[in-house]
Amino acid sequence: MGIKVIVKNSRVGYDFFLEEKYEAGLVLQGTEVKSLRNGKATLAEAFVMIDGKGEAWLYNMNIPHYTHGNIHNHEEGRKRKLLLHKDQINDINKRMAQKGLTLVPTSLYFKDSRVKCEIALAKGKKLYDKRDASAKKDVERKLRQGQYE
């Protein structure tokens, strides 16, 4: 079956330096999965927190209501539990505490009919870093188009 990407978080590469990526499962309700199969979700404002019990939670991910749902339709912006191994969570927690990193979702996809979320440890970019990155992209684009000869 392979991998079918549902949504990618395009802002992540612009706002953060990505250090290490992890694959996590998601605890979802039935109508959420049906809505995701239609390719509808938003990760733009989403972030991940680890609570005191050692559980990872995904906040602010928006999955719109399933169009053919009934009164048992899901709540759109609820927090969703991420499924990670305990040692992965402990490793992430240590690195976040030591280096001042944050945990952000980068993409959401189906992997063999299961919904997976790719999360990454990230360090925030300063404004001058963002300008630097966009200037490099401009130069690379112009080189590919043959404008600099």
N, CA, C and O atoms as a GROMACS GRO file, in nm:
protein
  596
    1MET      N    1   0.081  -0.120   0.000
    1MET     CA    2   0.000   0.000   0.000
    1MET      C    3   0.085   0.126   0.000
    1MET      O    4   0.060   0.217  -0.079
    2GLY      N    5   0.185   0.134   0.086
    2GLY     CA    6   0.275   0.248   0.085
    2GLY      C    7   0.226   0.366   0.166
    2GLY      O    8   0.148   0.352   0.260
    3ILE      N    9   0.275   0.483   0.127
    3ILE     CA   10   0.248   0.606   0.201
    3ILE      C   11   0.167   0.702   0.114
    3ILE      O   12   0.202   0.726  -0.001
    4LYS      N   13   0.060   0.757   0.171
    4LYS     CA   14  -0.021   0.857   0.103
    4LYS      C   15  -0.025   0.981   0.192
    4LYS      O   16  -0.083   0.979   0.300
    5VAL      N   17   0.038   1.088   0.148
    5VAL     CA   18   0.047   1.211   0.227
    5VAL      C   19  -0.088   1.281   0.229
    5VAL      O   20  -0.151   1.301   0.125
    6ILE      N   21  -0.133   1.317   0.348
    6ILE     CA   22  -0.259   1.390   0.365
    6ILE      C   23  -0.231   1.540   0.362
    6ILE      O   24  -0.292   1.614   0.284
    7VAL      N   25  -0.139   1.584   0.448
    7VAL     CA   26  -0.107   1.727   0.455
    7VAL      C   27   0.037   1.743   0.505
    7VAL      O   28   0.085   1.666   0.589
    8LYS      N   29   0.104   1.846   0.452
    8LYS     CA   30   0.238   1.881   0.499
    8LYS      C   31   0.231   2.020   0.562
    8LYS      O   32   0.154   2.106   0.518
    9ASN      N   33   0.311   2.042   0.663
    9ASN     CA   34   0.317   2.171   0.728
    9ASN      C   35   0.427   2.253   0.659
    9ASN      O   36   0.546   2.235   0.687
   10SER      N   37   0.386   2.340   0.569
   10SER     CA   38   0.484   2.414   0.488
   10SER      C   39   0.556   2.524   0.568
   10SER      O   40   0.666   2.563   0.531
   11ARG      N   41   0.497   2.573   0.675
   11ARG     CA   42   0.558   2.680   0.754
   11ARG      C   43   0.675   2.631   0.839
   11ARG      O   44   0.761   2.710   0.878
   12VAL      N   45   0.679   2.502   0.867
   12VAL     CA   46   0.781   2.449   0.957
   12VAL      C   47   0.922   2.476   0.906
   12VAL      O   48   1.008   2.519   0.984
   13GLY      N   49   0.948   2.451   0.779
   13GLY     CA   50   1.081   2.473   0.723
   13GLY      C   51   1.122   2.619   0.722
   13GLY      O   52   1.241   2.651   0.726
   14TYR      N   53   1.024   2.707   0.717
   14TYR     CA   54   1.051   2.850   0.716
   14TYR      C   55   1.076   2.903   0.856
   14TYR      O   56   1.162   2.990   0.875
   15ASP      N   57   1.003   2.853   0.955
   15ASP     CA   58   1.010   2.905   1.092
   15ASP      C   59   1.111   2.834   1.182
   15ASP      O   60   1.149   2.889   1.285
   16PHE      N   61   1.154   2.713   1.145
   16PHE     CA   62   1.237   2.633   1.236
   16PHE      C   63   1.354   2.566   1.163
   16PHE      O   64   1.347   2.539   1.043
   17PHE      N   65   1.461   2.540   1.239
   17PHE     CA   66   1.567   2.449   1.196
   17PHE      C   67   1.526   2.312   1.249
   17PHE      O   68   1.512   2.295   1.370
   18LEU      N   69   1.506   2.214   1.161
   18LEU     CA   70   1.465   2.081   1.204
   18LEU      C   71   1.586   1.998   1.239
   18LEU      O   72   1.682   1.991   1.162
   19GLU      N   73   1.582   1.934   1.355
   19GLU     CA   74   1.697   1.855   1.400
   19GLU      C   75   1.676   1.705   1.383
   19GLU      O   76   1.752   1.639   1.312
   20GLU      N   77   1.574   1.649   1.447
   20GLU     CA   78   1.550   1.506   1.438
   20GLU      C   79   1.401   1.480   1.422
   20GLU      O   80   1.318   1.546   1.485
   21LYS      N   81   1.368   1.383   1.336
   21LYS     CA   82   1.228   1.353   1.308
   21LYS      C   83   1.188   1.219   1.368
   21LYS      O   84   1.269   1.127   1.378
   22TYR      N   85   1.060   1.211   1.409
   22TYR     CA   86   1.003   1.089   1.466
   22TYR      C   87   0.871   1.060   1.396
   22TYR      O   88   0.804   1.151   1.348
   23GLU      N   89   0.834   0.933   1.392
   23GLU     CA   90   0.704   0.893   1.338
   23GLU      C   91   0.616   0.849   1.454
   23GLU      O   92   0.656   0.763   1.533
   24ALA      N   93   0.498   0.908   1.464
   24ALA     CA   94   0.408   0.877   1.574
   24ALA      C   95   0.271   0.839   1.519
   24ALA      O   96   0.226   0.893   1.418
   25GLY      N   97   0.205   0.746   1.587
   25GLY     CA   98   0.068   0.713   1.554
   25GLY      C   99  -0.025   0.814   1.619
   25GLY      O  100   0.018   0.890   1.706
   26LEU      N  101  -0.151   0.816   1.579
   26LEU     CA  102  -0.250   0.908   1.633
   26LEU      C  103  -0.370   0.832   1.684
   26LEU      O  104  -0.412   0.734   1.622
   27VAL      N  105  -0.426   0.876   1.796
   27VAL     CA  106  -0.552   0.820   1.845
   27VAL      C  107  -0.663   0.907   1.789
   27VAL      O  108  -0.676   1.024   1.825
   28LEU      N  109  -0.744   0.848   1.700
   28LEU     CA  110  -0.849   0.924   1.630
   28LEU      C  111  -0.984   0.856   1.646
   28LEU      O  112  -0.993   0.738   1.681
   29GLN      N  113  -1.089   0.934   1.620
   29GLN     CA  114  -1.225   0.880   1.616
   29GLN      C  115  -1.258   0.846   1.470
   29GLN      O  116  -1.188   0.890   1.379
   30GLY      N  117  -1.364   0.769   1.449
   30GLY     CA  118  -1.398   0.721   1.315
   30GLY      C  119  -1.424   0.830   1.215
   30GLY      O  120  -1.379   0.822   1.101
   31THR      N  121  -1.498   0.934   1.255
   31THR     CA  122  -1.530   1.040   1.159
   31THR      C  123  -1.406   1.122   1.125
   31THR      O  124  -1.399   1.182   1.017
   32GLU      N  125  -1.308   1.126   1.214
   32GLU     CA  126  -1.183   1.197   1.185
   32GLU      C  127  -1.108   1.126   1.074
   32GLU      O  128  -1.053   1.190   0.984
   33VAL      N  129  -1.104   0.994   1.079
   33VAL     CA  130  -1.034   0.917   0.977
   33VAL      C  131  -1.103   0.934   0.842
   33VAL      O  132  -1.036   0.947   0.740
   34LYS      N  133  -1.236   0.935   0.842
   34LYS     CA  134  -1.310   0.953   0.716
   34LYS      C  135  -1.282   1.091   0.657
   34LYS      O  136  -1.267   1.104   0.536
   35SER      N  137  -1.274   1.191   0.742
   35SER     CA  138  -1.244   1.325   0.695
   35SER      C  139  -1.101   1.332   0.641
   35SER      O  140  -1.075   1.400   0.542
   36LEU      N  141  -1.008   1.262   0.706
   36LEU     CA  142  -0.869   1.259   0.659
   36LEU      C  143  -0.857   1.185   0.525
   36LEU      O  144  -0.775   1.221   0.442
   37ARG      N  145  -0.938   1.084   0.505
   37ARG     CA  146  -0.937   1.013   0.376
   37ARG      C  147  -0.979   1.106   0.262
   37ARG      O  148  -0.939   1.085   0.147
   38ASN      N  149  -1.060   1.207   0.293
   38ASN     CA  150  -1.097   1.308   0.194
   38ASN      C  151  -0.987   1.412   0.175
   38ASN      O  152  -1.001   1.502   0.093
   39GLY      N  153  -0.877   1.400   0.252
   39GLY     CA  154  -0.763   1.490   0.238
   39GLY      C  155  -0.779   1.623   0.307
   39GLY      O  156  -0.721   1.723   0.265
   40LYS      N  157  -0.858   1.626   0.414
   40LYS     CA  158  -0.885   1.753   0.482
   40LYS      C  159  -0.823   1.753   0.621
   40LYS      O  160  -0.859   1.673   0.707
   41ALA      N  161  -0.729   1.844   0.642
   41ALA     CA  162  -0.668   1.867   0.772
   41ALA      C  163  -0.579   1.990   0.762
   41ALA      O  164  -0.536   2.027   0.653
   42THR      N  165  -0.552   2.054   0.875
   42THR     CA  166  -0.467   2.171   0.879
   42THR      C  167  -0.366   2.157   0.992
   42THR      O  168  -0.404   2.132   1.107
   43LEU      N  169  -0.238   2.172   0.959
   43LEU     CA  170  -0.131   2.163   1.059
   43LEU      C  171  -0.063   2.298   1.083
   43LEU      O  172   0.037   2.303   1.156
   44ALA      N  173  -0.113   2.404   1.026
   44ALA     CA  174  -0.042   2.532   1.026
   44ALA      C  175  -0.011   2.583   1.167
   44ALA      O  176   0.100   2.631   1.191
   45GLU      N  177  -0.104   2.575   1.259
   45GLU     CA  178  -0.084   2.628   1.395
   45GLU      C  179  -0.058   2.517   1.497
   45GLU      O  180  -0.056   2.544   1.617
   46ALA      N  181  -0.039   2.394   1.452
   46ALA     CA  182  -0.028   2.280   1.542
   46ALA      C  183   0.106   2.275   1.614
   46ALA      O  184   0.209   2.318   1.561
   47PHE      N  185   0.103   2.221   1.735
   47PHE     CA  186   0.226   2.198   1.812
   47PHE      C  187   0.206   2.076   1.902
   47PHE      O  188   0.093   2.031   1.922
   48VAL      N  189   0.316   2.023   1.955
   48VAL     CA  190   0.313   1.903   2.038
   48VAL      C  191   0.366   1.937   2.177
   48VAL      O  192   0.465   2.008   2.191
   49MET      N  193   0.297   1.886   2.279
   49MET     CA  194   0.340   1.903   2.419
   49MET      C  195   0.347   1.765   2.484
   49MET      O  196   0.272   1.674   2.448
   50ILE      N  197   0.438   1.751   2.579
   50ILE     CA  198   0.447   1.629   2.659
   50ILE      C  199   0.403   1.665   2.800
   50ILE      O  200   0.460   1.754   2.863
   51ASP      N  201   0.300   1.595   2.849
   51ASP     CA  202   0.246   1.629   2.981
   51ASP      C  203   0.324   1.561   3.093
   51ASP      O  204   0.423   1.491   3.066
   52GLY      N  205   0.282   1.580   3.214
   52GLY     CA  206   0.350   1.526   3.331
   52GLY      C  207   0.347   1.375   3.341
   52GLY      O  208   0.431   1.315   3.408
   53LYS      N  209   0.251   1.311   3.274
   53LYS     CA  210   0.241   1.166   3.277
   53LYS      C  211   0.330   1.099   3.174
   53LYS      O  212   0.338   0.976   3.169
   54GLY      N  213   0.399   1.178   3.092
   54GLY     CA  214   0.486   1.123   2.989
   54GLY      C  215   0.410   1.085   2.863
   54GLY      O  216   0.448   0.992   2.793
   55GLU      N  217   0.301   1.158   2.835
   55GLU     CA  218   0.223   1.134   2.714
   55GLU      C  219   0.237   1.253   2.621
   55GLU      O  220   0.237   1.368   2.666
   56ALA      N  221   0.248   1.226   2.491
   56ALA     CA  222   0.261   1.332   2.392
   56ALA      C  223   0.123   1.365   2.336
   56ALA      O  224   0.047   1.274   2.301
   57TRP      N  225   0.092   1.494   2.327
   57TRP     CA  226  -0.038   1.540   2.278
   57TRP      C  227  -0.018   1.640   2.166
   57TRP      O  228   0.071   1.725   2.172
   58LEU      N  229  -0.101   1.630   2.063
   58LEU     CA  230  -0.098   1.720   1.948
   58LEU      C  231  -0.212   1.821   1.964
   58LEU      O  232  -0.329   1.782   1.973
   59TYR      N  233  -0.178   1.949   1.969
   59TYR     CA  234  -0.276   2.056   1.988
   59TYR      C  235  -0.293   2.136   1.859
   59TYR      O  236  -0.202   2.142   1.776
   60ASN      N  237  -0.409   2.196   1.843
   60ASN     CA  238  -0.441   2.291   1.736
   60ASN      C  239  -0.438   2.233   1.595
   60ASN      O  240  -0.434   2.308   1.498
   61MET      N  241  -0.442   2.101   1.581
   61MET     CA  242  -0.457   2.044   1.447
   61MET      C  243  -0.606   2.043   1.418
   61MET      O  244  -0.686   1.993   1.498
   62ASN      N  245  -0.643   2.097   1.303
   62ASN     CA  246  -0.784   2.107   1.269
   62ASN      C  247  -0.822   2.000   1.167
   62ASN      O  248  -0.768   1.997   1.056
   63ILE      N  249  -0.914   1.913   1.205
   63ILE     CA  250  -0.973   1.817   1.112
   63ILE      C  251  -1.120   1.854   1.103
   63ILE      O  252  -1.194   1.839   1.200
   64PRO      N  253  -1.166   1.904   0.986
   64PRO     CA  254  -1.305   1.949   0.975
   64PRO      C  255  -1.404   1.834   0.991
   64PRO      O  256  -1.370   1.717   0.975
   65HIS      N  257  -1.529   1.870   1.023
   65HIS     CA  258  -1.634   1.770   1.039
   65HIS      C  259  -1.650   1.688   0.912
   65HIS      O  260  -1.634   1.739   0.802
   66TYR      N  261  -1.680   1.561   0.930
   66TYR     CA  262  -1.710   1.473   0.817
   66TYR      C  263  -1.845   1.515   0.760
   66TYR      O  264  -1.942   1.529   0.835
   67THR      N  265  -1.851   1.534   0.629
   67THR     CA  266  -1.973   1.590   0.568
   67THR      C  267  -2.094   1.499   0.584
   67THR      O  268  -2.206   1.549   0.596
   68HIS      N  269  -2.075   1.369   0.584
   68HIS     CA  270  -2.188   1.277   0.597
   68HIS      C  271  -2.202   1.224   0.740
   68HIS      O  272  -2.267   1.123   0.764
   69GLY      N  273  -2.140   1.295   0.836
   69GLY     CA  274  -2.148   1.254   0.975
   69GLY      C  275  -2.283   1.290   1.036
   69GLY      O  276  -2.362   1.363   0.976
   70ASN      N  277  -2.307   1.239   1.155
   70ASN     CA  278  -2.432   1.268   1.224
   70ASN      C  279  -2.402   1.338   1.356
   70ASN      O  280  -2.304   1.411   1.367
   71ILE      N  281  -2.484   1.317   1.455
   71ILE     CA  282  -2.464   1.385   1.584
   71ILE      C  283  -2.339   1.336   1.656
   71ILE      O  284  -2.293   1.400   1.750
   72HIS      N  285  -2.285   1.224   1.612
   72HIS     CA  286  -2.164   1.170   1.676
   72HIS      C  287  -2.037   1.215   1.605
   72HIS      O  288  -1.932   1.151   1.620
   73ASN      N  289  -2.045   1.324   1.530
   73ASN     CA  290  -1.928   1.378   1.461
   73ASN      C  291  -1.827   1.427   1.564
   73ASN      O  292  -1.866   1.462   1.676
   74HIS      N  293  -1.700   1.431   1.529
   74HIS     CA  294  -1.593   1.468   1.622
   74HIS      C  295  -1.586   1.620   1.643
   74HIS      O  296  -1.642   1.697   1.566
   75GLU      N  297  -1.515   1.659   1.748
   75GLU     CA  298  -1.487   1.800   1.773
   75GLU      C  299  -1.365   1.838   1.688
   75GLU      O  300  -1.265   1.766   1.691
   76GLU      N  301  -1.372   1.947   1.615
   76GLU     CA  302  -1.270   1.980   1.515
   76GLU      C  303  -1.131   2.006   1.574
   76GLU      O  304  -1.034   1.948   1.526
   77GLY      N  305  -1.119   2.089   1.675
   77GLY     CA  306  -0.988   2.132   1.723
   77GLY      C  307  -0.942   2.065   1.850
   77GLY      O  308  -0.859   2.122   1.922
   78ARG      N  309  -0.992   1.948   1.880
   78ARG     CA  310  -0.957   1.884   2.009
   78ARG      C  311  -0.811   1.840   2.009
   78ARG      O  312  -0.748   1.826   1.904
   79LYS      N  313  -0.758   1.817   2.130
   79LYS     CA  314  -0.621   1.765   2.138
   79LYS      C  315  -0.624   1.616   2.110
   79LYS      O  316  -0.719   1.546   2.147
   80ARG      N  317  -0.519   1.567   2.045
   80ARG     CA  318  -0.512   1.427   2.006
   80ARG      C  319  -0.385   1.364   2.061
   80ARG      O  320  -0.278   1.425   2.057
   81LYS      N  321  -0.398   1.243   2.111
   81LYS     CA  322  -0.284   1.174   2.170
   81LYS      C  323  -0.195   1.115   2.062
   81LYS      O  324  -0.243   1.054   1.966
   82LEU      N  325  -0.064   1.133   2.078
   82LEU     CA  326   0.034   1.074   1.988
   82LEU      C  327   0.087   0.945   2.050
   82LEU      O  328   0.111   0.938   2.171
   83LEU      N  329   0.105   0.844   1.968
   83LEU     CA  330   0.153   0.714   2.015
   83LEU      C  331   0.302   0.701   1.985
   83LEU      O  332   0.342   0.685   1.870
   84LEU      N  333   0.382   0.709   2.090
   84LEU     CA  334   0.527   0.695   2.080
   84LEU      C  335   0.573   0.597   2.187
   84LEU      O  336   0.504   0.575   2.286
   85HIS      N  337   0.691   0.538   2.166
   85HIS     CA  338   0.749   0.451   2.269
   85HIS      C  339   0.795   0.537   2.387
   85HIS      O  340   0.829   0.654   2.370
   86LYS      N  341   0.794   0.478   2.505
   86LYS     CA  342   0.831   0.550   2.627
   86LYS      C  343   0.974   0.603   2.619
   86LYS      O  344   1.000   0.716   2.662
   87ASP      N  345   1.067   0.523   2.565
   87ASP     CA  346   1.206   0.569   2.555
   87ASP      C  347   1.220   0.685   2.457
   87ASP      O  348   1.304   0.772   2.477
   88GLN      N  349   1.137   0.687   2.351
   88GLN     CA  350   1.139   0.800   2.258
   88GLN      C  351   1.092   0.927   2.329
   88GLN      O  352   1.151   1.034   2.313
   89ILE      N  353   0.985   0.915   2.406
   89ILE     CA  354   0.932   1.031   2.479
   89ILE      C  355   1.034   1.082   2.579
   89ILE      O  356   1.053   1.204   2.592
   90ASN      N  357   1.101   0.991   2.651
   90ASN     CA  358   1.204   1.033   2.747
   90ASN      C  359   1.320   1.104   2.677
   90ASN      O  360   1.369   1.205   2.727
   91ASP      N  361   1.363   1.050   2.562
   91ASP     CA  362   1.471   1.112   2.485
   91ASP      C  363   1.431   1.252   2.438
   91ASP      O  364   1.509   1.346   2.449
   92ILE      N  365   1.310   1.264   2.386
   92ILE     CA  366   1.260   1.394   2.339
   92ILE      C  367   1.254   1.493   2.455
   92ILE      O  368   1.295   1.609   2.440
   93ASN      N  369   1.203   1.448   2.568
   93ASN     CA  370   1.191   1.536   2.685
   93ASN      C  371   1.327   1.588   2.731
   93ASN      O  372   1.341   1.706   2.763
   94LYS      N  373   1.428   1.500   2.734
   94LYS     CA  374   1.563   1.541   2.775
   94LYS      C  375   1.620   1.644   2.680
   94LYS      O  376   1.674   1.746   2.722
   95ARG      N  377   1.606   1.618   2.550
   95ARG     CA  378   1.662   1.710   2.450
   95ARG      C  379   1.591   1.844   2.452
   95ARG      O  380   1.653   1.949   2.432
   96MET      N  381   1.460   1.842   2.477
   96MET     CA  382   1.385   1.968   2.483
   96MET      C  383   1.429   2.050   2.604
   96MET      O  384   1.438   2.173   2.596
   97ALA      N  385   1.456   1.984   2.715
   97ALA     CA  386   1.498   2.054   2.836
   97ALA      C  387   1.639   2.109   2.824
   97ALA      O  388   1.666   2.220   2.870
   98GLN      N  389   1.731   2.031   2.764
   98GLN     CA  390   1.871   2.072   2.754
   98GLN      C  391   1.893   2.184   2.653
   98GLN      O  392   1.956   2.285   2.684
   99LYS      N  393   1.841   2.167   2.533
   99LYS     CA  394   1.875   2.258   2.425
   99LYS      C  395   1.769   2.364   2.398
   99LYS      O  396   1.790   2.450   2.312
  100GLY      N  397   1.657   2.362   2.468
  100GLY     CA  398   1.553   2.460   2.443
  100GLY      C  399   1.485   2.439   2.309
  100GLY      O  400   1.450   2.535   2.240
  101LEU      N  401   1.465   2.313   2.271
  101LEU     CA  402   1.400   2.281   2.144
  101LEU      C  403   1.250   2.273   2.164
  101LEU      O  404   1.201   2.263   2.276
  102THR      N  405   1.178   2.277   2.054
  102THR     CA  406   1.034   2.260   2.056
  102THR      C  407   0.997   2.143   1.966
  102THR      O  408   1.078   2.099   1.884
  103LEU      N  409   0.877   2.092   1.981
  103LEU     CA  410   0.832   1.976   1.905
  103LEU      C  411   0.718   2.018   1.815
  103LEU      O  412   0.614   2.064   1.863
  104VAL      N  413   0.735   2.003   1.683
  104VAL     CA  414   0.634   2.048   1.586
  104VAL      C  415   0.599   1.936   1.490
  104VAL      O  416   0.685   1.855   1.456
  105PRO      N  417   0.473   1.930   1.446
  105PRO     CA  418   0.435   1.831   1.345
  105PRO      C  419   0.475   1.880   1.206
  105PRO      O  420   0.451   1.995   1.172
  106THR      N  421   0.534   1.792   1.126
  106THR     CA  422   0.576   1.831   0.991
  106THR      C  423   0.483   1.778   0.883
  106THR      O  424   0.463   1.845   0.782
  107SER      N  425   0.426   1.660   0.904
  107SER     CA  426   0.333   1.606   0.804
  107SER      C  427   0.241   1.503   0.866
  107SER      O  428   0.267   1.449   0.974
  108LEU      N  429   0.132   1.477   0.795
  108LEU     CA  430   0.032   1.378   0.835
  108LEU      C  431   0.008   1.289   0.714
  108LEU      O  432  -0.013   1.340   0.604
  109TYR      N  433   0.012   1.158   0.732
  109TYR     CA  434   0.001   1.067   0.618
  109TYR      C  435  -0.057   0.933   0.660
  109TYR      O  436  -0.056   0.896   0.777
  110PHE      N  437  -0.106   0.859   0.560
  110PHE     CA  438  -0.149   0.722   0.579
  110PHE      C  439  -0.032   0.631   0.547
  110PHE      O  440   0.033   0.645   0.443
  111LYS      N  441  -0.005   0.538   0.637
  111LYS     CA  442   0.098   0.436   0.612
  111LYS      C  443   0.031   0.301   0.635
  111LYS      O  444   0.005   0.262   0.749
  112ASP      N  445   0.005   0.230   0.525
  112ASP     CA  446  -0.065   0.101   0.533
  112ASP      C  447  -0.197   0.114   0.609
  112ASP      O  448  -0.222   0.037   0.702
  113SER      N  449  -0.279   0.207   0.571
  113SER     CA  450  -0.413   0.235   0.623
  113SER      C  451  -0.415   0.287   0.768
  113SER      O  452  -0.522   0.295   0.829
  114ARG      N  453  -0.302   0.320   0.823
  114ARG     CA  454  -0.297   0.381   0.957
  114ARG      C  455  -0.249   0.525   0.943
  114ARG      O  456  -0.162   0.555   0.861
  115VAL      N  457  -0.306   0.613   1.024
  115VAL     CA  458  -0.268   0.754   1.019
  115VAL      C  459  -0.145   0.775   1.104
  115VAL      O  460  -0.142   0.738   1.222
  116LYS      N  461  -0.043   0.833   1.045
  116LYS     CA  462   0.082   0.862   1.114
  116LYS      C  463   0.110   1.012   1.107
  116LYS      O  464   0.068   1.080   1.013
  117CYS      N  465   0.179   1.061   1.207
  117CYS     CA  466   0.217   1.202   1.212
  117CYS      C  467   0.368   1.208   1.227
  117CYS      O  468   0.425   1.147   1.318
  118GLU      N  469   0.433   1.280   1.139
  118GLU     CA  470   0.577   1.299   1.151
  118GLU      C  471   0.600   1.424   1.234
  118GLU      O  472   0.554   1.533   1.198
  119ILE      N  473   0.671   1.409   1.345
  119ILE     CA  474   0.702   1.522   1.431
  119ILE      C  475   0.853   1.543   1.432
  119ILE      O  476   0.929   1.450   1.409
  120ALA      N  477   0.894   1.665   1.459
  120ALA     CA  478   1.038   1.695   1.456
  120ALA      C  479   1.076   1.784   1.573
  120ALA      O  480   1.001   1.873   1.613
  121LEU      N  481   1.194   1.757   1.628
  121LEU     CA  482   1.253   1.849   1.724
  121LEU      C  483   1.307   1.967   1.645
  121LEU      O  484   1.379   1.948   1.546
  122ALA      N  485   1.273   2.086   1.687
  122ALA     CA  486   1.308   2.203   1.607
  122ALA      C  487   1.354   2.318   1.694
  122ALA      O  488   1.316   2.330   1.811
  123LYS      N  489   1.438   2.401   1.634
  123LYS     CA  490   1.486   2.522   1.701
  123LYS      C  491   1.436   2.640   1.619
  123LYS      O  492   1.452   2.641   1.497
  124GLY      N  493   1.378   2.738   1.684
  124GLY     CA  494   1.319   2.852   1.614
  124GLY      C  495   1.423   2.936   1.542
  124GLY      O  496   1.534   2.956   1.592
  125LYS      N  497   1.386   2.986   1.425
  125LYS     CA  498   1.474   3.074   1.348
  125LYS      C  499   1.451   3.219   1.388
  125LYS      O  500   1.339   3.259   1.420
  126LYS      N  501   1.556   3.295   1.386
  126LYS     CA  502   1.546   3.440   1.405
  126LYS      C  503   1.511   3.502   1.271
  126LYS      O  504   1.516   3.435   1.167
  127LEU      N  505   1.476   3.630   1.272
  127LEU     CA  506   1.434   3.698   1.150
  127LEU      C  507   1.545   3.699   1.045
  127LEU      O  508   1.520   3.680   0.926
  128TYR      N  509   1.671   3.722   1.090
  128TYR     CA  510   1.781   3.727   0.994
  128TYR      C  511   1.808   3.590   0.933
  128TYR      O  512   1.854   3.582   0.819
  129ASP      N  513   1.779   3.480   1.007
  129ASP     CA  514   1.794   3.346   0.952
  129ASP      C  515   1.693   3.324   0.840
  129ASP      O  516   1.724   3.263   0.738
  130LYS      N  517   1.571   3.373   0.862
  130LYS     CA  518   1.465   3.357   0.761
  130LYS      C  519   1.500   3.434   0.634
  130LYS      O  520   1.478   3.386   0.523
  131ARG      N  521   1.556   3.555   0.652
  131ARG     CA  522   1.596   3.635   0.536
  131ARG      C  523   1.708   3.565   0.459
  131ARG      O  524   1.707   3.562   0.336
  132ASP      N  525   1.803   3.509   0.533
  132ASP     CA  526   1.914   3.435   0.473
  132ASP      C  527   1.864   3.318   0.389
  132ASP      O  528   1.907   3.298   0.275
  133ALA      N  529   1.772   3.241   0.447
  133ALA     CA  530   1.719   3.123   0.378
  133ALA      C  531   1.644   3.163   0.252
  133ALA      O  532   1.659   3.098   0.149
  134SER      N  533   1.564   3.268   0.259
  134SER     CA  534   1.488   3.308   0.140
  134SER      C  535   1.582   3.365   0.032
  134SER      O  536   1.555   3.346  -0.087
  135ALA      N  537   1.690   3.434   0.071
  135ALA     CA  538   1.786   3.484  -0.027
  135ALA      C  539   1.856   3.369  -0.098
  135ALA      O  540   1.878   3.375  -0.220
  136LYS      N  541   1.893   3.264  -0.024
  136LYS     CA  542   1.956   3.146  -0.085
  136LYS      C  543   1.862   3.077  -0.182
  136LYS      O  544   1.904   3.033  -0.289
  137LYS      N  545   1.734   3.067  -0.145
  137LYS     CA  546   1.636   3.005  -0.234
  137LYS      C  547   1.622   3.085  -0.362
  137LYS      O  548   1.611   3.027  -0.470
  138ASP      N  549   1.622   3.218  -0.351
  138ASP     CA  550   1.611   3.302  -0.471
  138ASP      C  551   1.729   3.279  -0.565
  138ASP      O  552   1.711   3.266  -0.686
  139VAL      N  553   1.850   3.273  -0.510
  139VAL     CA  554   1.969   3.252  -0.592
  139VAL      C  555   1.964   3.116  -0.659
  139VAL      O  556   1.994   3.104  -0.778
  140GLU      N  557   1.926   3.012  -0.583
  140GLU     CA  558   1.918   2.878  -0.641
  140GLU      C  559   1.814   2.872  -0.752
  140GLU      O  560   1.838   2.809  -0.855
  141ARG      N  561   1.701   2.936  -0.732
  141ARG     CA  562   1.595   2.937  -0.834
  141ARG      C  563   1.644   3.006  -0.961
  141ARG      O  564   1.619   2.957  -1.071
  142LYS      N  565   1.713   3.119  -0.945
  142LYS     CA  566   1.763   3.192  -1.062
  142LYS      C  567   1.872   3.113  -1.134
  142LYS      O  568   1.881   3.120  -1.257
  143LEU      N  569   1.954   3.039  -1.060
  143LEU     CA  570   2.056   2.955  -1.122
  143LEU      C  571   1.991   2.843  -1.204
  143LEU      O  572   2.036   2.813  -1.315
  144ARG      N  573   1.885   2.783  -1.150
  144ARG     CA  574   1.815   2.677  -1.223
  144ARG      C  575   1.751   2.730  -1.349
  144ARG      O  576   1.747   2.661  -1.451
  145GLN      N  577   1.700   2.853  -1.345
  145GLN     CA  578   1.634   2.911  -1.460
  145GLN      C  579   1.732   2.968  -1.560
  145GLN      O  580   1.693   3.005  -1.671
  146GLY      N  581   1.858   2.976  -1.524
  146GLY     CA  582   1.962   3.024  -1.615
  146GLY      C  583   1.969   3.174  -1.623
  146GLY      O  584   2.016   3.227  -1.723
  147GLN      N  585   1.923   3.246  -1.520
  147GLN     CA  586   1.927   3.391  -1.523
  147GLN      C  587   2.066   3.446  -1.489
  147GLN      O  588   2.102   3.555  -1.533
  148TYR      N  589   2.143   3.369  -1.410
  148TYR     CA  590   2.281   3.410  -1.380
  148TYR      C  591   2.372   3.333  -1.474
  148TYR      O  592   2.386   3.211  -1.462
  149GLU      N  593   2.433   3.401  -1.565
  149GLU     CA  594   2.522   3.335  -1.662
  149GLU      C  595   2.662   3.386  -1.644
  149GLU      O  596   2.753   3.344  -1.716
   0.00000   0.00000   0.00000
